[in-house]
Amino acid sequence: MTTRVLKIPYPEDLPQAMGKKPEDFEDELRFLVAAKLYEMGLVSSGRAAQLAGLGRVEFLHRLAQYRIPVFNYSLEELEREIQEAKARAKESS
């Protein structure tokens, strides 16, 4: 798979103003882009983790820092999951 590089200009003093080293600031931006794409349902958690340069589990754990839900269910999908879980619980009892 070939990759492309996105360059995002930012003021040189911005990382320091945020109390970060430039490398950490850029890593955080990379994570935030990946997290937003995941939150919007445009990429899977695995693809987002890859974009962020992290393992999938670490990516999912870091989502909590920004209050981004790990599961992006629509109301209909969530209701279906609940009904299916209830049906399985009845079958096993």
N, C-alpha and C positions, 0 to 999 in steps of 0.2 A: 504494500500500500504506500503510495506516495503521500507526502505531507506538504503543506504550505505553511508559511509563517505570517502571522498577523502582527503588524507593528502598531502600537498605540502610543502616540506621543503624550507625555505628561510633564508638568512643571518639575524641574529638577529638585525643588525643595519640598514637593508633596510627600514623599515617603517620610522624610524627617519630621514634617509637620504632624504626621500621623504616628510618630514614634516608631517607625520601622526602618530597617535597612532596605535599600533599593531592591535587593534580591527577594527579600521576604514580601515586600509590597507587590512585586511582579508575580510572585507565586500566588499571593492572595487574589489578585485580579484574575489570574488564570483559573483559579478555583471558582471564583464567583461567576465567571462566564459559563463554566461548565455546569455549575449548580443551577443557574437560571435556565439554561437550556433543558436540564433535567426536570426542573420544576414545571416548566411549560409543556412538558411531555414531548419535546422535540427529539430527545435522545434517550437511550436507555441508561440505567445507572452504570453499567459497564463501560459504555462509550463515554459517558461524562467523566467517569473516574480516569479513563485513559487520557482524555483531553486535559484533565487537571494534573496529570502526572502522578496519580495515586493508585493504590490498590482499591478495589471495589468496596471492601469492608471499611477501610479508612475513609474513603469518600463519603459513604453513608453515615458514618459516625460524625464527620465534620459538618454535615448538613444541619445538625441540631444547633450548632453555634450560631446559625443564621435563621433559626426557626423555620427551616424548610422541611416539610414533611417527607419522610422516606417513602411513604406510599401515596401515590397520586390517583386516588380513586374518585371517579365521578359519583354523585349521589346514587345513581342507578347501579353502578358497579358495586358500590359498598352495600347497598340493600340486597343485591343478588348474593354477594359473599356471605352476608349474615343469614339469609334464608337457607343457603346451601349448608352452612355450618350447623344451623339448627336441625336440618334434616339428617345430617350425619350423626349428630348427637342422639337423636331419637332412634336411629337405626342401631346404634351401638349399645343402647340401654335396654 
